[in-house]
Amino acid sequence: MQFKSLKLSKNEKDNPIKARKVKKVIKKLVPVILVIAILSALAIFLTTLSGSYSVINYIFSGNNLRSTNNRVNILLLGIAGGTHDGRDLTDTIMVASYNLKTNQVYLFSIPRDLWLPELKSKANAVYEIGLSQNNGLGLVKVIMGNVVGLPIHYVLRIDFRGFVQAIDAIGGVEVLVEKPFDDYLYPIQGKENDLCGNEEKEMDFNEGDAKKLNIDPGKRKVLILPDGQIATDSAIEERGIKYYSCRYEHISFEKGNIKMGGAVALAFVRSRHGTNDEGSDFARSKRQQKVIEGVRNKILSVETLVDPQKISELIKVLGKSIDTDISIKEAAEFYKLSKKLDKTHSFVLDDSPKINLPNDRRSLLIHPPSKDYGGAYVLISQDDDFSIVQGYVRKVLTGEITEYEATAAARIRN
């Protein structure tokens, strides 16, 4: 990294000793700032709940990192944080595998609702369970490594509050909004579990009552509306939204260059129901990349580099928001070698149609009757040892299944 644009004042030019000291201080700060840039970009990556080639560029590439069979595998976790119940549940679970020979990354998304028989819980609770045993990162690395059949060399967990605070710490970022849009269903922080005047109740349904409501018989939690009616479709996102309208707010973005604080930038990259064609994964990914560039440019600008207060605040904010086993030296190396990355391939390990599966299976995971899991929505592997998932991951990494083939069946269905 060069600092040719750094200009010295007249007094500094007249005082070469002072000028050398300024340059020396900046040189020492570069590794720290690089790490901050990486972690800030990772925060954006996780808050969008989707993959990003730009962010992966910050993470991978190199030969001096821990690896197996020329692959570096990192587990990425995102949590909401805060003080509400479930603050340590992981909303985002991804395994990224970097091939040191081909300089390509394979990104595997694991659903939060995946059922883990050995823990008798969903995948999103593993980190929380590990924390109760004083082994949050250690447990989640082992469990998720077993799911995909890969050794996990590194893990990084970040909460979304860190993203907001990091943006604010650097004084906001300039972002070009190319298309104006509205989102009338943006989630309000802290109201994720608000019942909006309704009531949740566990009830035991016999076959007759269950048939009338088109649900499975047995004990299950249901939503009781103010008029006493049972909303059996409340667990279905596109239908349940109408029962939980108090959980959402209307956000809007106008076209043009906008200086965004942390909360606004978070809304910009997390919005999932935008109008004007801004509700797709592709549109969200483009918005994400814009903010990433804004964050990187601001953090690595001379304005930030020569401001000890901003640097101190960033380190403090990210230190509280991040849990990782990546050392500063390793993070700096990830960053320095990132330009070798050639291509990123994304795969979702879920219940969507897949091809090239053994025994004529149509999907990696299936959705079992909720009554078998206490009324909870879960996804289970068709093999309790996750061998079908592991085999699929192995075929992807060896090139037997391409990204195009992996989504072919889903495209036909849609």
N, C-alpha and C positions, 0 to 999 in steps of 0.2 A: 504494500500500500504506500502511495506517495502523498506528500502534502505540499505539492508545488504551489497550490493556491493560497497557502498560508502566507499572510503578509505581516511584516513587522512595522511597528510605528517608527517615526523618525528617531525618537529617543532610544528605541531598542537597537536601531541600526548604529547609533552612535555608541552603544554599549554592547560590544560583541559578547562579553561574558554573560550578560543577562539574556541575550538572544540564544546563546548555546544552552542555557539552563531551560528556557521555554521549550526548545526543540527536544531536549533530553526528557523532560517530563512527559511530553506528548508521546514520545517513542515508547516510554514505559507503560503508558496507558493503553496503547494499541491492543495488546492481547486481551485485556479486560473488556475493552469496548467490543472486540470481535465476539467474545463470549456473550455479551449482552445482546448484540445484534442477532446471534443465533437463537438465543432463548426467546427473544421478543418475536422473532419470526415463527418459532415453534408455537408460541402462544396463539398467534393468529391462526395457524394451521389447525390447532385443536379446537379453537372456538367455532370454526366454520363447520365442524363435523364432516368434513370431506377432504379428499386428498388434494394436494397442490404440488405441481412440479416445481414451482418457485421455491417453496419451503424446503422440499426435499433437497434442492440444490444447496441449501445451507447446511444440511445435516451430514451428507455422506461423501465418501471417497477418501481413499488412503490405504496405505500398506502397513502402518505402524499401530493399528488399532487391534483390539481382540477380534479374532475371526475363527471360523471353522470352514474348511473346504473352500477357502477363498471367498467367504461370505461374511459380512458384518450385519448382524441382526439387531435391530433396536425396537423396543416396545414403546409406543407413544400413548399416553393416557391423558384424558381431559376430565376435570371435575368442575362442578359448579362452585364449590367452596361455600363460604358464608357460614351462618349459624343455624340454618334450618336442618330438620331431620334429613338424612341422606346426603349431607354435604360432601362426604367422601366417596360416594358412589361414582363410578367412572362412566360418564356419558359417551365418551369416545374411547375405543380400544382398537389400536392398529399395530400391526407388525410390519416393519419395513426391512427388506432384505437386499443388501447392496452386493452386487457381484463385482469383486475387485478386478477380475480379468476383462469383463465386457463393459464395466462402468455403467451398468444398468440397475435400476432399483425396481423391486417388486413389492407392491404395497397391498397388504391383506387386511381388510376391515372385518373385525369380529363383532357380531351383534351383542349388545348389552344384555339381551334377554336369553342368551345361550345358557342352557341348564348344565351344571357341572355335578354329576352324580356323586363324586367323591366328597364334595363340600356341601351337597344338598342346598345349593344356592345358585343364583344367576351369576353370570360372568362379571356384571357390573359391581358385585359386592366383594370380589376377591381382594382388592386393595384395602378396603375397609376392614375385612376380616384379618388381613395381615397386620394392619395397624394395631388391632387389639392384641396381637401377639408380639408387638414390637418388631415386626418384620414385613412392613407393607410392600416395599419394593421387591424383597427377596421372594415372598410367596407369589406375587403376581407374575414375576418372571418365570418361575417354575411352572405354574399352572398354565399360563398362556403359551409357554414353550411346548408343553405337552399337547395342547390343543392343535397347534399347527405342525408339530413334529420337528421343531427347530430349536437349537440352543439360543437363548436370548442373551446377547453380550452386554447390552446397555438398556436402560429404561429411563424414561423421563415423564414425570407427572407434573402438570401445571394446572392451576385453577384459573378460571376466567377473570377473576378480580385482578389478577396480576397483569393481565393484558391491559385492562382499563387503566390501572394505576401507572403502568409503564408509559403509556401514551401521554397521560397527564404530566408525568415527571419530565418529559422532554418538551412540554409546552404545546402538545398537539401536533398533528401532521396535516399537510396539504394533500388533498385527494381530488382528482378530477372525476366528477360524476357525469358519465357520458349520456345516460338515459334517466330521466326523472321517473320515480315510481313511488307507489304507496303500498304499505303492508298493514292490513287491518287486523292481523293475527300475530303480532309480535309479542312474545311472552314477557310478562312483567316479573322482574326478579323478586323473589320472596313470596310470590303468589302461586308457585308451581302446584301446591297441594290444596289450594283454596277450593272449597266445595260449592262456592257461589250460591249459598242458601239451600243447597240440597243436603242430603244425608246419606252416608255410606252405612250399610247394614249387612251383616252376614245372615243369610237365610238358608233354610233347608227346603229344597223343592222336590216334591214327589213327581212321579212320571207324568201325571196328568197336568199339573201346574207348569212343569217344565216344557211340556209339549205346546201349551198355549202361548208361552213366551218365546218359544223356539230356542230354548237353551238346554244344556245338559242337566239331568237330574242330580240331586245331591247338594251338599253345602257349597255356597259360593257368596262372595261379596257382590252386592248390587247397589245401584244408586237410586235412592228414593227421592222423587221430585216433591216440591212443596205441596202439590195437589194429591200426593200419596201414590202416584203412578210409579212403576218401576221402569227405569230407562235401561233396557238391556243392551242398547247399542252405544252406551256411553264410553265403552272401552275402545270403540273404533274411532280412530282419530278424526276422519273426515265427517263423522256424524256426532261424535262426542263433543266437538268444539262448541256446539250450540248450547250445551248444558254448562259449560265452563267459561262463558264469555268474559267473566270478571278477571280471568287470568291473562287477558290479552289487551294490548293497546294499539292505537293507530300511529304508525310512524311514516314520515314522508321525506323524500329527498328531491331537491330541485337540481336541474342541470347546471353544470359549471364547476369551477374550482372552489372547494369548500375546505375551510380549516376545521378539522374534527378533533374534539377532545376524546378521551378514552371511551366514554359511554356511547357517544355518537358513532365512533369508528366500530365499536363492537356491534351495534345495531346494523351498521352498513354491511358488515361481513357475515352476520348471522341470519339476516332476514331470509326467510324461506317461502314467503307467500306474496312476493312483490308483484305488482301489476306491470304492464308494459313489457312482458316477457322477461321479467327479472326474478321469477320464481323458480327457475331451473337450476340444476347443479352447475351447468356451464356458466350461467350468468353470475352465480355466487362465486365461482372459482375466479372469474375475471375481476370481480370486486375485491376479492381476497388478495389477489396479486397486486392490485393497485395500492392497497393499504400496506402490504409488505414492503413494497418499494419505498413508500413514504416513510415508514418506520426506519428502514435501513438507511436511507439518505439522511434523515434527521439525526439518527444516532451517530453516524459516521461523519457528520458535518463538523467543520471547525468550530461552529457555534456551540456544539455540545462538547466537543473534545476539550475545549479550553475552559469549560464551566465545571469546576469541581463539585459544586452543589448538585447539578443535574446528574453527574456520574454517581455521586454518593447516593442520591435518591433512587436511581435505577437499580443499583446493586442491592439496596435495602429492600426495595419492592420485590424484585425477582427472587431475592433470597428467601422471602417469606412465602412466595407463591409457587416455588419449584421444589420438587423432591426428585433427585436424580443421583445416579452413580457415575455420571460422566464428569471426569475431572476437568479443571480449567485447561490443562495442557491438551487433553483429548478434544475438548470442544474447539479450541483454537485450531487444532489440526484438521478437524472436520471442516471448519470454515475455509482454511487455506487451500485445501485440496478439492473443494467442492466443484470447481470448474471442470473437472474431468468427467462429471456426470453426463452420460450420453442420452439416456431415455428412461422414462418412468412408466411402469405398467401397473394398473390398478385392478384389484379383484375384490369381490365381496363374498364372504363365506356366510351364506344365508339359505333361505328356503326357496329362492328363485330357481327357475328351470336351468339345468346345466346339461351339457353334453359330455360324452366320453367318460361317464361314470361306470363303475363295475356293477355287474348283476342287474343291468337294465334300470338302474336307479335314475330318477329324474331330478333329484336335488340333494345337496349335501345335508341339509337339515330339514326337519319336518315340524309342524305345529301340532302337538298332541292335544287331546281334550283337556280343557282347563280344570275340570273337576279332579283330574289326577294329580294336580299340583296346587291344590288349595284355592282354585279359582284364578290363579295367576296366569298371565300370558307368558309362555316360554317357548323356546325353540330347542329341540333335542337332536343330537346326532343319531343317525341310523345305526351306529355302532357305539356302544358305551365307551369304548377306548379311543374314539375319534379316529379310527384307522382310515375311514373313508375320507375324512377331511385332510388327514396327513398325506394320504396318497394323492389327493387332488393338488395340494400345495407342492408336493414333490414333482408331479408332472408339469406344473406351471414353471417351476424353477429349472427343469431340464429341457423345456421347450416343447414338450409333448402337447401342451394345451396353450394356445395363444390367447391374448386379451380379446381378440375378435371372436374366437370360438367360444370363449367363456361367457360372452354375452349374447351369443347367437340365439339360443333358445328363448331367452327373455325378450329379445327383440321380436321374435316371431309371435310370442304370446301377446305382446302389446300391440 
